[in-house]
Amino acid sequence: MKRFPTKRAFLALAAFALANAASLAQIASARAEKAAPAPSEKTAAPAGKGAPSTEEQTVKGFWQSYDDSGKPNAWFYFTEKDGLYEGRLVKSFPKPGEEGKVKTCDKCEGELKGLPILGLPIVTGMKRAGLAYEDGEVLDPRDGQVYDARMDLSADGKKLMLRGYVGVSMLGQTKTWTRLPNDAMPLNALPTGPDAPKRKE
């Protein structure tokens, strides 16, 4: 006649089985962690992936200016040479009745006097400091006056704030220009003109 284990013996056997099962699970987990390959540089996600570029725009390229009524009145092309930026007048929008006339800078001084305004260096000597351009000059071809100037480029590179002044920037006037496409005009069709005059100290 078979004897069944007492209740106390049955509980002891069950506790022993559970303890063994837990130990086996811990051993299996430890072996799995040991066998798993350590993360390498090849499998790691590249740092900064998807982050926006920190490279700033520059003023180089084509820009459109506006008259006091908000209508476009000229295009300028900016370049850089030896760390200085300059903008030349490359296209103008004549008023009704002035089509076909060649405008000249009759009130300009020195080597610019009497030259066609198309191709003239209008904004000169600008030194870049991030999105700001300082210590430059701007020529008003209507009266030949040359003013101190600075420029500020918007963060997206689409707007340019040009400020002309005499001595103190706070007393000047600011004009806002907008960027044009890089192919607004063929580069080989741009009007040419003299180099910018040396700045008077």
mmCIF file of the C-alpha atoms, coordinates in Angstrom:
data_MODEL
# 
_entry.id   MODEL 
# 
loop_
_atom_site.group_PDB 
_atom_site.id 
_atom_site.type_symbol 
_atom_site.label_atom_id 
_atom_site.label_alt_id 
_atom_site.label_comp_id 
_atom_site.label_asym_id 
_atom_site.label_entity_id 
_atom_site.label_seq_id 
_atom_site.pdbx_PDB_ins_code 
_atom_site.Cartn_x 
_atom_site.Cartn_y 
_atom_site.Cartn_z 
_atom_site.occupancy 
_atom_site.B_iso_or_equiv 
_atom_site.pdbx_formal_charge 
_atom_site.auth_seq_id 
_atom_site.auth_comp_id 
_atom_site.auth_asym_id 
_atom_site.auth_atom_id 
_atom_site.pdbx_PDB_model_num 
ATOM 1   C CA . MET A 1 1   ? 0.000  0.000   0.000   1.00 0.00 ? 1   MET A CA 1 
ATOM 2   C CA . LYS A 1 2   ? 1.497  3.341   -1.170  1.00 0.00 ? 2   LYS A CA 1 
ATOM 3   C CA . ARG A 1 3   ? 1.799  6.141   1.305   1.00 0.00 ? 3   ARG A CA 1 
ATOM 4   C CA . PHE A 1 4   ? 1.098  9.700   0.230   1.00 0.00 ? 4   PHE A CA 1 
ATOM 5   C CA . PRO A 1 5   ? 3.400  12.446  1.582   1.00 0.00 ? 5   PRO A CA 1 
ATOM 6   C CA . THR A 1 6   ? 2.093  14.354  4.503   1.00 0.00 ? 6   THR A CA 1 
ATOM 7   C CA . LYS A 1 7   ? 0.992  17.930  4.052   1.00 0.00 ? 7   LYS A CA 1 
ATOM 8   C CA . ARG A 1 8   ? 4.182  19.200  5.695   1.00 0.00 ? 8   ARG A CA 1 
ATOM 9   C CA . ALA A 1 9   ? 6.385  17.079  3.417   1.00 0.00 ? 9   ALA A CA 1 
ATOM 10  C CA . PHE A 1 10  ? 4.463  18.233  0.344   1.00 0.00 ? 10  PHE A CA 1 
ATOM 11  C CA . LEU A 1 11  ? 4.991  21.896  1.219   1.00 0.00 ? 11  LEU A CA 1 
ATOM 12  C CA . ALA A 1 12  ? 8.706  21.311  1.785   1.00 0.00 ? 12  ALA A CA 1 
ATOM 13  C CA . LEU A 1 13  ? 9.067  19.658  -1.623  1.00 0.00 ? 13  LEU A CA 1 
ATOM 14  C CA . ALA A 1 14  ? 7.216  22.539  -3.305  1.00 0.00 ? 14  ALA A CA 1 
ATOM 15  C CA . ALA A 1 15  ? 9.452  25.148  -1.658  1.00 0.00 ? 15  ALA A CA 1 
ATOM 16  C CA . PHE A 1 16  ? 12.549 23.222  -2.751  1.00 0.00 ? 16  PHE A CA 1 
ATOM 17  C CA . ALA A 1 17  ? 11.318 23.081  -6.357  1.00 0.00 ? 17  ALA A CA 1 
ATOM 18  C CA . LEU A 1 18  ? 10.585 26.820  -6.448  1.00 0.00 ? 18  LEU A CA 1 
ATOM 19  C CA . ALA A 1 19  ? 14.016 27.651  -5.047  1.00 0.00 ? 19  ALA A CA 1 
ATOM 20  C CA . ASN A 1 20  ? 15.709 25.513  -7.696  1.00 0.00 ? 20  ASN A CA 1 
ATOM 21  C CA . ALA A 1 21  ? 13.639 27.111  -10.456 1.00 0.00 ? 21  ALA A CA 1 
ATOM 22  C CA . ALA A 1 22  ? 14.630 30.632  -9.307  1.00 0.00 ? 22  ALA A CA 1 
ATOM 23  C CA . SER A 1 23  ? 18.300 29.662  -9.196  1.00 0.00 ? 23  SER A CA 1 
ATOM 24  C CA . LEU A 1 24  ? 18.138 28.210  -12.708 1.00 0.00 ? 24  LEU A CA 1 
ATOM 25  C CA . ALA A 1 25  ? 16.475 31.394  -14.003 1.00 0.00 ? 25  ALA A CA 1 
ATOM 26  C CA . GLN A 1 26  ? 19.209 33.579  -12.471 1.00 0.00 ? 26  GLN A CA 1 
ATOM 27  C CA . ILE A 1 27  ? 21.924 31.396  -13.991 1.00 0.00 ? 27  ILE A CA 1 
ATOM 28  C CA . ALA A 1 28  ? 20.289 31.537  -17.435 1.00 0.00 ? 28  ALA A CA 1 
ATOM 29  C CA . SER A 1 29  ? 19.931 35.329  -17.218 1.00 0.00 ? 29  SER A CA 1 
ATOM 30  C CA . ALA A 1 30  ? 23.572 35.762  -16.213 1.00 0.00 ? 30  ALA A CA 1 
ATOM 31  C CA . ARG A 1 31  ? 24.727 33.569  -19.107 1.00 0.00 ? 31  ARG A CA 1 
ATOM 32  C CA . ALA A 1 32  ? 22.587 35.551  -21.577 1.00 0.00 ? 32  ALA A CA 1 
ATOM 33  C CA . GLU A 1 33  ? 24.031 38.895  -20.401 1.00 0.00 ? 33  GLU A CA 1 
ATOM 34  C CA . LYS A 1 34  ? 27.545 37.533  -20.653 1.00 0.00 ? 34  LYS A CA 1 
ATOM 35  C CA . ALA A 1 35  ? 26.965 36.253  -24.185 1.00 0.00 ? 35  ALA A CA 1 
ATOM 36  C CA . ALA A 1 36  ? 25.332 39.498  -25.468 1.00 0.00 ? 36  ALA A CA 1 
ATOM 37  C CA . PRO A 1 37  ? 27.779 41.682  -27.481 1.00 0.00 ? 37  PRO A CA 1 
ATOM 38  C CA . ALA A 1 38  ? 28.679 45.063  -26.003 1.00 0.00 ? 38  ALA A CA 1 
ATOM 39  C CA . PRO A 1 39  ? 27.391 48.076  -27.988 1.00 0.00 ? 39  PRO A CA 1 
ATOM 40  C CA . SER A 1 40  ? 29.953 49.271  -30.486 1.00 0.00 ? 40  SER A CA 1 
ATOM 41  C CA . GLU A 1 41  ? 30.514 52.593  -32.259 1.00 0.00 ? 41  GLU A CA 1 
ATOM 42  C CA . LYS A 1 42  ? 29.234 50.999  -35.469 1.00 0.00 ? 42  LYS A CA 1 
ATOM 43  C CA . THR A 1 43  ? 25.841 50.148  -34.004 1.00 0.00 ? 43  THR A CA 1 
ATOM 44  C CA . ALA A 1 44  ? 25.441 53.294  -31.913 1.00 0.00 ? 44  ALA A CA 1 
ATOM 45  C CA . ALA A 1 45  ? 23.309 56.079  -33.373 1.00 0.00 ? 45  ALA A CA 1 
ATOM 46  C CA . PRO A 1 46  ? 25.392 59.018  -34.607 1.00 0.00 ? 46  PRO A CA 1 
ATOM 47  C CA . ALA A 1 47  ? 25.426 61.909  -32.157 1.00 0.00 ? 47  ALA A CA 1 
ATOM 48  C CA . GLY A 1 48  ? 23.390 64.900  -33.165 1.00 0.00 ? 48  GLY A CA 1 
ATOM 49  C CA . LYS A 1 49  ? 21.622 63.128  -36.005 1.00 0.00 ? 49  LYS A CA 1 
ATOM 50  C CA . GLY A 1 50  ? 18.895 65.342  -37.355 1.00 0.00 ? 50  GLY A CA 1 
ATOM 51  C CA . ALA A 1 51  ? 20.173 68.478  -35.597 1.00 0.00 ? 51  ALA A CA 1 
ATOM 52  C CA . PRO A 1 52  ? 20.024 71.652  -37.713 1.00 0.00 ? 52  PRO A CA 1 
ATOM 53  C CA . SER A 1 53  ? 23.241 72.982  -39.221 1.00 0.00 ? 53  SER A CA 1 
ATOM 54  C CA . THR A 1 54  ? 24.856 75.819  -37.323 1.00 0.00 ? 54  THR A CA 1 
ATOM 55  C CA . GLU A 1 55  ? 26.471 77.261  -40.424 1.00 0.00 ? 55  GLU A CA 1 
ATOM 56  C CA . GLU A 1 56  ? 25.250 80.813  -40.905 1.00 0.00 ? 56  GLU A CA 1 
ATOM 57  C CA . GLN A 1 57  ? 24.160 82.414  -44.134 1.00 0.00 ? 57  GLN A CA 1 
ATOM 58  C CA . THR A 1 58  ? 26.222 85.180  -45.689 1.00 0.00 ? 58  THR A CA 1 
ATOM 59  C CA . VAL A 1 59  ? 25.186 88.259  -47.624 1.00 0.00 ? 59  VAL A CA 1 
ATOM 60  C CA . LYS A 1 60  ? 26.705 87.011  -50.883 1.00 0.00 ? 60  LYS A CA 1 
ATOM 61  C CA . GLY A 1 61  ? 24.259 86.878  -53.778 1.00 0.00 ? 61  GLY A CA 1 
ATOM 62  C CA . PHE A 1 62  ? 21.433 88.947  -55.245 1.00 0.00 ? 62  PHE A CA 1 
ATOM 63  C CA . TRP A 1 63  ? 19.241 91.366  -53.296 1.00 0.00 ? 63  TRP A CA 1 
ATOM 64  C CA . GLN A 1 64  ? 16.255 93.541  -54.157 1.00 0.00 ? 64  GLN A CA 1 
ATOM 65  C CA . SER A 1 65  ? 15.717 97.018  -52.713 1.00 0.00 ? 65  SER A CA 1 
ATOM 66  C CA . TYR A 1 66  ? 12.509 99.047  -52.541 1.00 0.00 ? 66  TYR A CA 1 
ATOM 67  C CA . ASP A 1 67  ? 11.443 102.668 -52.800 1.00 0.00 ? 67  ASP A CA 1 
ATOM 68  C CA . ASP A 1 68  ? 9.443  104.504 -50.154 1.00 0.00 ? 68  ASP A CA 1 
ATOM 69  C CA . SER A 1 69  ? 6.173  103.186 -51.576 1.00 0.00 ? 69  SER A CA 1 
ATOM 70  C CA . GLY A 1 70  ? 7.334  99.584  -51.270 1.00 0.00 ? 70  GLY A CA 1 
ATOM 71  C CA . LYS A 1 71  ? 7.902  98.984  -54.978 1.00 0.00 ? 71  LYS A CA 1 
ATOM 72  C CA . PRO A 1 72  ? 11.116 97.271  -56.155 1.00 0.00 ? 72  PRO A CA 1 
ATOM 73  C CA . ASN A 1 73  ? 13.588 99.805  -57.490 1.00 0.00 ? 73  ASN A CA 1 
ATOM 74  C CA . ALA A 1 74  ? 16.925 98.005  -57.841 1.00 0.00 ? 74  ALA A CA 1 
ATOM 75  C CA . TRP A 1 75  ? 18.901 94.773  -57.655 1.00 0.00 ? 75  TRP A CA 1 
ATOM 76  C CA . PHE A 1 76  ? 22.298 94.420  -56.021 1.00 0.00 ? 76  PHE A CA 1 
ATOM 77  C CA . TYR A 1 77  ? 24.910 91.688  -56.199 1.00 0.00 ? 77  TYR A CA 1 
ATOM 78  C CA . PHE A 1 78  ? 27.150 91.108  -53.168 1.00 0.00 ? 78  PHE A CA 1 
ATOM 79  C CA . THR A 1 79  ? 30.579 89.527  -53.259 1.00 0.00 ? 79  THR A CA 1 
ATOM 80  C CA . GLU A 1 80  ? 33.461 89.061  -50.836 1.00 0.00 ? 80  GLU A CA 1 
ATOM 81  C CA . LYS A 1 81  ? 37.135 89.812  -51.370 1.00 0.00 ? 81  LYS A CA 1 
ATOM 82  C CA . ASP A 1 82  ? 39.911 89.760  -48.785 1.00 0.00 ? 82  ASP A CA 1 
ATOM 83  C CA . GLY A 1 83  ? 37.374 89.595  -45.962 1.00 0.00 ? 83  GLY A CA 1 
ATOM 84  C CA . LEU A 1 84  ? 35.403 92.648  -47.149 1.00 0.00 ? 84  LEU A CA 1 
ATOM 85  C CA . TYR A 1 85  ? 31.910 92.507  -48.631 1.00 0.00 ? 85  TYR A CA 1 
ATOM 86  C CA . GLU A 1 86  ? 30.567 94.866  -51.273 1.00 0.00 ? 86  GLU A CA 1 
ATOM 87  C CA . GLY A 1 87  ? 27.328 95.207  -53.188 1.00 0.00 ? 87  GLY A CA 1 
ATOM 88  C CA . ARG A 1 88  ? 27.095 96.501  -56.752 1.00 0.00 ? 88  ARG A CA 1 
ATOM 89  C CA . LEU A 1 89  ? 24.043 97.917  -58.450 1.00 0.00 ? 89  LEU A CA 1 
ATOM 90  C CA . VAL A 1 90  ? 23.265 95.465  -61.253 1.00 0.00 ? 90  VAL A CA 1 
ATOM 91  C CA . LYS A 1 91  ? 19.696 96.340  -62.247 1.00 0.00 ? 91  LYS A CA 1 
ATOM 92  C CA . SER A 1 92  ? 17.391 99.326  -61.832 1.00 0.00 ? 92  SER A CA 1 
ATOM 93  C CA . PHE A 1 93  ? 13.686 99.807  -62.427 1.00 0.00 ? 93  PHE A CA 1 
ATOM 94  C CA . PRO A 1 94  ? 13.229 103.100 -64.288 1.00 0.00 ? 94  PRO A CA 1 
ATOM 95  C CA . LYS A 1 95  ? 10.258 105.299 -63.639 1.00 0.00 ? 95  LYS A CA 1 
ATOM 96  C CA . PRO A 1 96  ? 7.677  105.793 -66.400 1.00 0.00 ? 96  PRO A CA 1 
ATOM 97  C CA . GLY A 1 97  ? 9.188  107.907 -69.157 1.00 0.00 ? 97  GLY A CA 1 
ATOM 98  C CA . GLU A 1 98  ? 12.777 107.119 -68.155 1.00 0.00 ? 98  GLU A CA 1 
ATOM 99  C CA . GLU A 1 99  ? 13.052 103.790 -69.970 1.00 0.00 ? 99  GLU A CA 1 
ATOM 100 C CA . GLY A 1 100 ? 16.182 103.483 -72.074 1.00 0.00 ? 100 GLY A CA 1 
ATOM 101 C CA . LYS A 1 101 ? 18.000 106.369 -70.406 1.00 0.00 ? 101 LYS A CA 1 
ATOM 102 C CA . VAL A 1 102 ? 21.472 105.682 -69.059 1.00 0.00 ? 102 VAL A CA 1 
ATOM 103 C CA . LYS A 1 103 ? 21.710 107.149 -65.590 1.00 0.00 ? 103 LYS A CA 1 
ATOM 104 C CA . THR A 1 104 ? 25.096 108.423 -64.524 1.00 0.00 ? 104 THR A CA 1 
ATOM 105 C CA . CYS A 1 105 ? 26.482 109.431 -61.149 1.00 0.00 ? 105 CYS A CA 1 
ATOM 106 C CA . ASP A 1 106 ? 27.040 113.064 -62.053 1.00 0.00 ? 106 ASP A CA 1 
ATOM 107 C CA . LYS A 1 107 ? 27.282 114.133 -58.405 1.00 0.00 ? 107 LYS A CA 1 
ATOM 108 C CA . CYS A 1 108 ? 29.754 111.448 -57.401 1.00 0.00 ? 108 CYS A CA 1 
ATOM 109 C CA . GLU A 1 109 ? 33.298 112.487 -56.578 1.00 0.00 ? 109 GLU A CA 1 
ATOM 110 C CA . GLY A 1 110 ? 36.612 111.215 -57.886 1.00 0.00 ? 110 GLY A CA 1 
ATOM 111 C CA . GLU A 1 111 ? 36.818 108.302 -60.292 1.00 0.00 ? 111 GLU A CA 1 
ATOM 112 C CA . LEU A 1 112 ? 33.100 107.524 -60.000 1.00 0.00 ? 112 LEU A CA 1 
ATOM 113 C CA . LYS A 1 113 ? 31.983 110.915 -61.287 1.00 0.00 ? 113 LYS A CA 1 
ATOM 114 C CA . GLY A 1 114 ? 29.954 110.690 -64.489 1.00 0.00 ? 114 GLY A CA 1 
ATOM 115 C CA . LEU A 1 115 ? 30.003 106.886 -64.658 1.00 0.00 ? 115 LEU A CA 1 
ATOM 116 C CA . PRO A 1 116 ? 26.850 104.836 -65.320 1.00 0.00 ? 116 PRO A CA 1 
ATOM 117 C CA . ILE A 1 117 ? 25.269 103.866 -62.034 1.00 0.00 ? 117 ILE A CA 1 
ATOM 118 C CA . LEU A 1 118 ? 24.805 100.259 -63.172 1.00 0.00 ? 118 LEU A CA 1 
ATOM 119 C CA . GLY A 1 119 ? 27.876 98.371  -62.061 1.00 0.00 ? 119 GLY A CA 1 
ATOM 120 C CA . LEU A 1 120 ? 28.916 100.896 -59.432 1.00 0.00 ? 120 LEU A CA 1 
ATOM 121 C CA . PRO A 1 121 ? 29.950 99.596  -55.992 1.00 0.00 ? 121 PRO A CA 1 
ATOM 122 C CA . ILE A 1 122 ? 27.189 101.019 -53.786 1.00 0.00 ? 122 ILE A CA 1 
ATOM 123 C CA . VAL A 1 123 ? 27.827 99.174  -50.515 1.00 0.00 ? 123 VAL A CA 1 
ATOM 124 C CA . THR A 1 124 ? 31.525 98.782  -49.710 1.00 0.00 ? 124 THR A CA 1 
ATOM 125 C CA . GLY A 1 125 ? 34.008 97.807  -47.002 1.00 0.00 ? 125 GLY A CA 1 
ATOM 126 C CA . MET A 1 126 ? 31.676 95.656  -44.923 1.00 0.00 ? 126 MET A CA 1 
ATOM 127 C CA . LYS A 1 127 ? 33.343 93.440  -42.315 1.00 0.00 ? 127 LYS A CA 1 
ATOM 128 C CA . ARG A 1 128 ? 31.414 90.364  -41.293 1.00 0.00 ? 128 ARG A CA 1 
ATOM 129 C CA . ALA A 1 129 ? 30.756 89.532  -37.634 1.00 0.00 ? 129 ALA A CA 1 
ATOM 130 C CA . GLY A 1 130 ? 28.316 86.617  -37.717 1.00 0.00 ? 130 GLY A CA 1 
ATOM 131 C CA . LEU A 1 131 ? 25.036 87.939  -39.090 1.00 0.00 ? 131 LEU A CA 1 
ATOM 132 C CA . ALA A 1 132 ? 26.191 91.550  -38.714 1.00 0.00 ? 132 ALA A CA 1 
ATOM 133 C CA . TYR A 1 133 ? 28.293 93.517  -41.201 1.00 0.00 ? 133 TYR A CA 1 
ATOM 134 C CA . GLU A 1 134 ? 30.023 96.607  -39.877 1.00 0.00 ? 134 GLU A CA 1 
ATOM 135 C CA . ASP A 1 135 ? 32.395 99.481  -40.641 1.00 0.00 ? 135 ASP A CA 1 
ATOM 136 C CA . GLY A 1 136 ? 31.165 99.857  -44.208 1.00 0.00 ? 136 GLY A CA 1 
ATOM 137 C CA . GLU A 1 137 ? 29.920 102.677 -46.399 1.00 0.00 ? 137 GLU A CA 1 
ATOM 138 C CA . VAL A 1 138 ? 26.971 103.197 -48.713 1.00 0.00 ? 138 VAL A CA 1 
ATOM 139 C CA . LEU A 1 139 ? 26.865 105.516 -51.720 1.00 0.00 ? 139 LEU A CA 1 
ATOM 140 C CA . ASP A 1 140 ? 23.678 107.327 -52.696 1.00 0.00 ? 140 ASP A CA 1 
ATOM 141 C CA . PRO A 1 141 ? 24.108 107.759 -56.469 1.00 0.00 ? 141 PRO A CA 1 
ATOM 142 C CA . ARG A 1 142 ? 21.334 110.350 -56.580 1.00 0.00 ? 142 ARG A CA 1 
ATOM 143 C CA . ASP A 1 143 ? 23.376 112.978 -54.762 1.00 0.00 ? 143 ASP A CA 1 
ATOM 144 C CA . GLY A 1 144 ? 26.835 111.418 -54.594 1.00 0.00 ? 144 GLY A CA 1 
ATOM 145 C CA . GLN A 1 145 ? 26.835 111.360 -50.799 1.00 0.00 ? 145 GLN A CA 1 
ATOM 146 C CA . VAL A 1 146 ? 28.680 108.574 -48.984 1.00 0.00 ? 146 VAL A CA 1 
ATOM 147 C CA . TYR A 1 147 ? 27.404 107.480 -45.576 1.00 0.00 ? 147 TYR A CA 1 
ATOM 148 C CA . ASP A 1 148 ? 28.671 105.206 -42.846 1.00 0.00 ? 148 ASP A CA 1 
ATOM 149 C CA . ALA A 1 149 ? 26.787 101.925 -42.959 1.00 0.00 ? 149 ALA A CA 1 
ATOM 150 C CA . ARG A 1 150 ? 26.151 98.602  -41.311 1.00 0.00 ? 150 ARG A CA 1 
ATOM 151 C CA . MET A 1 151 ? 24.009 95.628  -42.248 1.00 0.00 ? 151 MET A CA 1 
ATOM 152 C CA . ASP A 1 152 ? 22.188 92.910  -40.351 1.00 0.00 ? 152 ASP A CA 1 
ATOM 153 C CA . LEU A 1 153 ? 21.211 89.642  -41.989 1.00 0.00 ? 153 LEU A CA 1 
ATOM 154 C CA . SER A 1 154 ? 18.172 87.726  -40.769 1.00 0.00 ? 154 SER A CA 1 
ATOM 155 C CA . ALA A 1 155 ? 18.780 84.266  -39.317 1.00 0.00 ? 155 ALA A CA 1 
ATOM 156 C CA . ASP A 1 156 ? 17.141 82.580  -42.312 1.00 0.00 ? 156 ASP A CA 1 
ATOM 157 C CA . GLY A 1 157 ? 19.237 84.672  -44.702 1.00 0.00 ? 157 GLY A CA 1 
ATOM 158 C CA . LYS A 1 158 ? 16.219 86.054  -46.570 1.00 0.00 ? 158 LYS A CA 1 
ATOM 159 C CA . LYS A 1 159 ? 16.222 89.675  -45.354 1.00 0.00 ? 159 LYS A CA 1 
ATOM 160 C CA . LEU A 1 160 ? 18.948 92.278  -45.118 1.00 0.00 ? 160 LEU A CA 1 
ATOM 161 C CA . MET A 1 161 ? 18.637 95.422  -43.028 1.00 0.00 ? 161 MET A CA 1 
ATOM 162 C CA . LEU A 1 162 ? 20.939 98.132  -44.381 1.00 0.00 ? 162 LEU A CA 1 
ATOM 163 C CA . ARG A 1 163 ? 21.423 101.187 -42.177 1.00 0.00 ? 163 ARG A CA 1 
ATOM 164 C CA . GLY A 1 164 ? 23.091 104.343 -43.416 1.00 0.00 ? 164 GLY A CA 1 
ATOM 165 C CA . TYR A 1 165 ? 24.118 107.077 -41.005 1.00 0.00 ? 165 TYR A CA 1 
ATOM 166 C CA . VAL A 1 166 ? 26.531 109.905 -40.340 1.00 0.00 ? 166 VAL A CA 1 
ATOM 167 C CA . GLY A 1 167 ? 28.717 109.328 -37.305 1.00 0.00 ? 167 GLY A CA 1 
ATOM 168 C CA . VAL A 1 168 ? 26.096 107.832 -34.982 1.00 0.00 ? 168 VAL A CA 1 
ATOM 169 C CA . SER A 1 169 ? 24.119 104.751 -36.041 1.00 0.00 ? 169 SER A CA 1 
ATOM 170 C CA . MET A 1 170 ? 21.128 105.761 -33.884 1.00 0.00 ? 170 MET A CA 1 
ATOM 171 C CA . LEU A 1 171 ? 20.510 108.787 -36.111 1.00 0.00 ? 171 LEU A CA 1 
ATOM 172 C CA . GLY A 1 172 ? 20.466 106.856 -39.363 1.00 0.00 ? 172 GLY A CA 1 
ATOM 173 C CA . GLN A 1 173 ? 17.870 105.266 -41.596 1.00 0.00 ? 173 GLN A CA 1 
ATOM 174 C CA . THR A 1 174 ? 17.283 101.566 -42.226 1.00 0.00 ? 174 THR A CA 1 
ATOM 175 C CA . LYS A 1 175 ? 16.121 99.929  -45.439 1.00 0.00 ? 175 LYS A CA 1 
ATOM 176 C CA . THR A 1 176 ? 15.084 96.287  -45.673 1.00 0.00 ? 176 THR A CA 1 
ATOM 177 C CA . TRP A 1 177 ? 16.051 94.293  -48.749 1.00 0.00 ? 177 TRP A CA 1 
ATOM 178 C CA . THR A 1 178 ? 14.992 90.779  -49.726 1.00 0.00 ? 178 THR A CA 1 
ATOM 179 C CA . ARG A 1 179 ? 17.117 88.001  -51.138 1.00 0.00 ? 179 ARG A CA 1 
ATOM 180 C CA . LEU A 1 180 ? 16.685 86.945  -54.752 1.00 0.00 ? 180 LEU A CA 1 
ATOM 181 C CA . PRO A 1 181 ? 17.422 83.506  -56.233 1.00 0.00 ? 181 PRO A CA 1 
ATOM 182 C CA . ASN A 1 182 ? 21.063 82.784  -57.017 1.00 0.00 ? 182 ASN A CA 1 
ATOM 183 C CA . ASP A 1 183 ? 20.169 82.579  -60.698 1.00 0.00 ? 183 ASP A CA 1 
ATOM 184 C CA . ALA A 1 184 ? 18.279 85.891  -60.768 1.00 0.00 ? 184 ALA A CA 1 
ATOM 185 C CA . MET A 1 185 ? 20.758 87.089  -63.407 1.00 0.00 ? 185 MET A CA 1 
ATOM 186 C CA . PRO A 1 186 ? 23.490 85.289  -65.362 1.00 0.00 ? 186 PRO A CA 1 
ATOM 187 C CA . LEU A 1 187 ? 26.821 86.241  -63.831 1.00 0.00 ? 187 LEU A CA 1 
ATOM 188 C CA . ASN A 1 188 ? 28.322 86.870  -67.260 1.00 0.00 ? 188 ASN A CA 1 
ATOM 189 C CA . ALA A 1 189 ? 25.577 89.438  -67.907 1.00 0.00 ? 189 ALA A CA 1 
ATOM 190 C CA . LEU A 1 190 ? 26.246 91.552  -64.824 1.00 0.00 ? 190 LEU A CA 1 
ATOM 191 C CA . PRO A 1 191 ? 27.248 95.148  -65.565 1.00 0.00 ? 191 PRO A CA 1 
ATOM 192 C CA . THR A 1 192 ? 30.835 95.911  -64.682 1.00 0.00 ? 192 THR A CA 1 
ATOM 193 C CA . GLY A 1 193 ? 32.257 98.967  -62.992 1.00 0.00 ? 193 GLY A CA 1 
ATOM 194 C CA . PRO A 1 194 ? 35.345 100.295 -61.241 1.00 0.00 ? 194 PRO A CA 1 
ATOM 195 C CA . ASP A 1 195 ? 36.725 99.026  -57.975 1.00 0.00 ? 195 ASP A CA 1 
ATOM 196 C CA . ALA A 1 196 ? 35.385 100.639 -54.848 1.00 0.00 ? 196 ALA A CA 1 
ATOM 197 C CA . PRO A 1 197 ? 37.268 103.837 -53.961 1.00 0.00 ? 197 PRO A CA 1 
ATOM 198 C CA . LYS A 1 198 ? 39.525 103.643 -50.950 1.00 0.00 ? 198 LYS A CA 1 
ATOM 199 C CA . ARG A 1 199 ? 37.812 104.808 -47.817 1.00 0.00 ? 199 ARG A CA 1 
ATOM 200 C CA . LYS A 1 200 ? 38.764 108.237 -46.536 1.00 0.00 ? 200 LYS A CA 1 
ATOM 201 C CA . GLU A 1 201 ? 40.090 108.085 -42.990 1.00 0.00 ? 201 GLU A CA 1 
# 
